[in-house]
Amino acid sequence: MMRRILLRVAYDGTEYCGFQRQTNGLSVQQVLEEALSAWLKEDIRIMGASRTDAGVHALANAAAFDTETLIPGGKYAFGLNTSLPPDIRITGSVEVPADFHPRFTKTVKTYVYRIYNSTFENPLNRRYCLHCYGPLDLAAMQKAAAYLEGEHDFKGFASAGYSSKTTVRTLYEVSLERGEDDVISLKLTGNGFLYNMVRIIAGTLLEIGRGELPPEQVLSVLETGDRSLAGATAPAHGLTLMKISFPELEKLNIFLDKPEKTR
Amino acid sequence: MMRRILLRVAYDGTEYCGFQRQTNGLSVQQVLEEALSAWLKEDIRIMGASRTDAGVHALANAAAFDTETLIPGGKYAFGLNTSLPPDIRITGSVEVPADFHPRFTKTVKTYVYRIYNSTFENPLNRRYCLHCYGPLDLAAMQKAAAYLEGEHDFKGFASAGYSSKTTVRTLYEVSLERGEDDVISLKLTGNGFLYNMVRIIAGTLLEIGRGELPPEQVLSVLETGDRSLAGATAPAHGLTLMKISFPELEKLNIFLDKPEKTR
């Protein structure tokens, strides 16, 4: 009998051309499919929850696949991690209904965009933070970030090429804080994100932080839907997908629990 | 005229066989000497402040060298960084007295040993934290850490092969805290560290955290100087040299300032 398994997948995106299979490089999807197929001795195809771009990281992306094996739903992390590279880790697994598709279901996602703001270079965070040398006006950035909360048409914060029917999304929470390590973390939680939306928001807030745009520019972008009024798309490596919740699964009391010990 | 320049050096130690030149691999020293020699067109040899082991990281190691160039003391970061790999960065430079040797002078150093304590794997911190799956008794570890503060004979916390005349050192501050990211940071500031001292302290505190040793074991190691009573040497990749101060230079009002803008 065919069963559908949902995996939680964490990865350092530095070495990959993105989550989704591409002809021009190695994707997280390809690595996962090859490891699963070799282990389960079936031809496994996975359905990703979020098709993160090249260089973007994830602590909790999700991917589903169908299998005829009888391995219990919670037992996929250990078997798979032994044959995955150290920059891709499975951190949980669970059996889900046969018609569950992680991309075509309601989700609540949390992204963090990290800006290392210091005149010092720091080789220890270079893979996960955008380095910004000059001073940034944190209060102006926070003011701008607050305008983004709630339900808006985010068309002006999307790159061309999206296929969504509507560009209206809800951001439940937007926060921007500076840590002791000089890392400014922009955190967004919402019910959906348009193509490049977090990176364009980050790029716009950066220009506001540098004083190149006023905080109210965010309102103009929301009102007009004009991409050209927003800032540049910030580089991929500052972005990490932190969390995905699936309300449909939670209603069924299905959770991606902590994995069994893997050492 | 020969002048002595002191560099502050930050590096991700993952890919190196340590700071010091070795015959068995690429060292930070070799990369620095080759970059300096090529740039300044002199045969440059550097004197490191701390000979960190293979895999150990640094935000602020220091290295001195002599040169006949007339480049001002504060201007070495930019020129050097353009020819260094991204995992080695110069974050400051200053001219120092011709007889100043960063290893044979009084120093105050701060190290951090990071333990990621979670049942989840996290590929984003795997290079900089030791991953510890099981529960750790933080209070017991903190109690043990407090015993280390002050002046003690740390012989029992040193690997064989040290060449120091005395094994008495002073730790001005020892702290151990758990962050929201499940990373436990053990921070030690002192006037000197014996070979592998921080890693043996970290390994001992880990065994105390797991309940395999009582917090008072630290007192026994200090009293007897018996290495076999301490825990195993913790892996290198959790260790980062955070800071070095040179009181002798500070008396002369010489500081490694922030570098000029490098972008």
HADDOCK unambig.tbl for C-alpha pairs under 7 A between the chains (distance, minus, plus):
assign (segid A and resid 10 and name CA) (segid B and resid 122 and name CA) 6.70 0.50 0.50
assign (segid A and resid 10 and name CA) (segid B and resid 123 and name CA) 6.56 0.50 0.50
assign (segid A and resid 11 and name CA) (segid B and resid 123 and name CA) 5.65 0.50 0.50
assign (segid A and resid 12 and name CA) (segid B and resid 123 and name CA) 5.73 0.50 0.50
assign (segid A and resid 12 and name CA) (segid B and resid 124 and name CA) 5.63 0.50 0.50
assign (segid A and resid 59 and name CA) (segid B and resid 122 and name CA) 6.85 0.50 0.50
assign (segid A and resid 86 and name CA) (segid B and resid 123 and name CA) 6.65 0.50 0.50
assign (segid A and resid 87 and name CA) (segid B and resid 123 and name CA) 5.12 0.50 0.50
assign (segid A and resid 88 and name CA) (segid B and resid 123 and name CA) 6.52 0.50 0.50
assign (segid A and resid 89 and name CA) (segid B and resid 121 and name CA) 6.50 0.50 0.50
assign (segid A and resid 89 and name CA) (segid B and resid 123 and name CA) 6.68 0.50 0.50
assign (segid A and resid 91 and name CA) (segid B and resid 120 and name CA) 5.57 0.50 0.50
assign (segid A and resid 91 and name CA) (segid B and resid 121 and name CA) 6.10 0.50 0.50
assign (segid A and resid 119 and name CA) (segid B and resid 258 and name CA) 6.72 0.50 0.50
assign (segid A and resid 119 and name CA) (segid B and resid 261 and name CA) 6.69 0.50 0.50
assign (segid A and resid 120 and name CA) (segid B and resid 91 and name CA) 5.56 0.50 0.50
assign (segid A and resid 120 and name CA) (segid B and resid 258 and name CA) 6.64 0.50 0.50
assign (segid A and resid 120 and name CA) (segid B and resid 259 and name CA) 6.95 0.50 0.50
assign (segid A and resid 121 and name CA) (segid B and resid 89 and name CA) 6.49 0.50 0.50
assign (segid A and resid 121 and name CA) (segid B and resid 91 and name CA) 6.08 0.50 0.50
assign (segid A and resid 122 and name CA) (segid B and resid 10 and name CA) 6.69 0.50 0.50
assign (segid A and resid 122 and name CA) (segid B and resid 59 and name CA) 6.83 0.50 0.50
assign (segid A and resid 123 and name CA) (segid B and resid 10 and name CA) 6.56 0.50 0.50
assign (segid A and resid 123 and name CA) (segid B and resid 11 and name CA) 5.63 0.50 0.50
assign (segid A and resid 123 and name CA) (segid B and resid 12 and name CA) 5.71 0.50 0.50
assign (segid A and resid 123 and name CA) (segid B and resid 86 and name CA) 6.66 0.50 0.50
assign (segid A and resid 123 and name CA) (segid B and resid 87 and name CA) 5.11 0.50 0.50
assign (segid A and resid 123 and name CA) (segid B and resid 88 and name CA) 6.51 0.50 0.50
assign (segid A and resid 123 and name CA) (segid B and resid 89 and name CA) 6.67 0.50 0.50
assign (segid A and resid 124 and name CA) (segid B and resid 12 and name CA) 5.63 0.50 0.50
assign (segid A and resid 258 and name CA) (segid B and resid 119 and name CA) 6.80 0.50 0.50
assign (segid A and resid 258 and name CA) (segid B and resid 120 and name CA) 6.70 0.50 0.50
assign (segid A and resid 259 and name CA) (segid B and resid 120 and name CA) 6.96 0.50 0.50
assign (segid A and resid 261 and name CA) (segid B and resid 119 and name CA) 6.66 0.50 0.50
